[in-house]
Amino acid sequence: MALHDLSVALQDSALGQTIGGSAWLFPTLETIHLFCLTTVLGSIAIVDLRLLGLAGGGEPASVVLRRYTPFTWWAFLGAAISGGLLFVSRAGAYTDLPVFYMKLGYMALAALNMAYFHFFIEPTVAAWDRGPPATAARIAGGLSLLFWASVVVCARQVGFHM
């Protein structure tokens, strides 16, 4: 069975029909998704700007990371759940859009960048906690901003095609 056939079957499921056929459920999920995504992007931007040395230089990087990372993860969970439910309601249409796959690709790149940062760069935070971040941390922060901005641009393009 082709991907398009699977996505149409998902869209035609009881859950897809309930979300897509409701006058209030889709807009409510979309509002939750946008709120969560805004929280994800805002908390990531604060950390990334600190990593780039452009903001928050008066605070140790470890404090900034400890303060904002929980917001990022909880909001990302909410965005993933609400985004998944939104996808179910229009899966057939989404999987026909190349920009939808671009969005997923940028999300994957952002996730890989974040994993690399957390496993390999963040453990060295004590060495650059109060001063300028290490070059690797700056690169990770810059890539993060680039990847997440690209996710937003692609997401808006998906919205324009729906």
TADAUR-V210984 format. One record per helix or strand of 2 or more residues. SS is the DSSP state (alpha for helix, beta for strand). FROM is the first residue (numbers start at 1). TO is the last residue. If there is no record, write none. Layout:
ss=[SS/SS]
from=[FROM/FROM]
to=[TO/TO]
This chain:
ss=[alpha/alpha/alpha/alpha/alpha/alpha/alpha]
from=[3/14/25/61/91/98/135]
to=[11/21/51/89/94/128/161]
